[in-house]
Amino acid sequence: MADKSKIPLPQPTPETQHFWDGAKAGELRLQQCNDCSAVYFPPRPFCPTCGHREVSVIRASGKGKLYSYIINHRPHPAFDGPYSIAVVELDEGPRMMTNIVNTPQAPESLTLDMPVVVTFESMSDDISLPYFEPAANQSASANGEGKS
């Protein structure tokens, strides 16, 4: 999908370190307010719903649905085209911007509301990036069918 050497990598901060540590461990981590129970993304030191500053880090299911996307056909030094730029709505509620991988980058393969699951790509010793793929890919792999 990409030339790893040309992808600018995130620089973890104290507020985001838990997220990047989770990604490196193969876990999608979100935050949840200890007061109103809202689950949110991106990471921040307070609840965006009620402003409460006592929040917990939770392990998300890694499941969601494709909320929106575009297929980019323009050349980019870091990505082989075409590639999707997508918004996934996680089962826990928050939405996150990502790429959909391991499927043809065409409207026939990227249908809105299709179930997706997180997958991680190691970019360096410290950073793994979360991407999403159709849940059907993982079901096929579990059944010994492999990915198409």
Residue pairs with C-beta under 8 A, 6 or more apart in sequence:
1 79
1 80
1 83
1 99
1 101
1 121
2 78
2 79
2 80
3 77
3 78
3 79
3 80
4 123
6 77
6 78
7 78
7 79
7 123
7 129
8 78
9 123
9 124
9 127
10 16
10 20
10 127
12 19
12 20
12 126
12 127
15 43
15 44
15 45
16 42
16 43
18 29
18 43
18 57
19 29
19 42
19 43
20 126
20 127
20 128
21 29
22 28
22 29
22 57
22 59
23 29
23 120
23 127
23 128
23 129
23 130
24 120
24 122
24 126
24 127
24 128
26 120
26 128
27 59
27 60
27 62
28 59
28 60
28 61
28 62
28 90
28 118
28 130
29 57
29 58
29 59
29 60
30 39
30 40
30 41
30 57
30 58
30 60
30 90
30 92
30 94
31 39
31 40
31 41
31 43
31 44
31 55
31 56
31 57
31 58
32 38
32 39
32 40
32 55
32 56
32 57
32 58
33 39
33 40
33 47
33 49
33 50
33 52
33 54
33 55
34 52
34 54
34 55
34 56
35 47
35 50
35 52
35 54
36 47
36 49
36 50
36 52
38 47
38 48
38 49
38 50
38 93
39 58
39 60
39 92
39 93
39 94
40 47
40 48
40 49
40 93
40 94
41 90
41 94
41 95
41 96
42 96
45 53
45 55
46 52
46 53
46 55
47 53
47 55
58 92
60 90
60 91
60 92
60 118
61 90
61 91
61 92
62 117
62 118
63 90
63 91
63 115
63 116
63 117
63 118
63 135
64 88
64 89
64 90
64 91
64 115
64 116
64 117
64 132
65 88
65 89
65 113
65 114
65 115
65 116
66 86
66 87
66 88
66 100
66 110
66 111
66 112
66 113
66 114
66 116
66 132
67 86
67 87
67 88
67 89
67 95
67 112
67 113
68 86
68 87
68 112
69 84
69 85
69 86
69 87
69 100
69 110
69 112
70 84
70 85
70 86
71 82
71 83
71 84
71 105
71 106
71 107
71 110
72 79
72 81
72 82
72 83
72 84
72 85
73 81
73 82
74 81
75 81
76 83
82 105
83 99
83 105
84 99
84 100
84 105
84 110
85 97
85 99
86 97
86 98
86 99
86 100
86 110
86 132
87 95
87 96
87 97
87 98
88 95
88 96
88 98
88 116
88 132
89 95
90 96
96 130
98 130
98 131
98 132
99 131
99 132
100 110
100 116
100 131
100 132
100 133
100 134
101 119
101 131
101 132
101 133
102 119
102 133
102 134
102 137
102 147
103 109
103 110
103 133
103 134
103 137
103 148
109 134
114 134
114 135
114 136
115 134
115 135
115 136
116 132
116 133
116 134
116 135
117 132
117 133
117 134
117 135
117 137
117 138
118 130
118 131
118 132
119 130
119 131
119 132
119 133
120 128
120 129
120 130
120 131
121 128
121 129
121 131
122 128
123 129
137 147
137 148
140 146
140 147
140 148
141 147
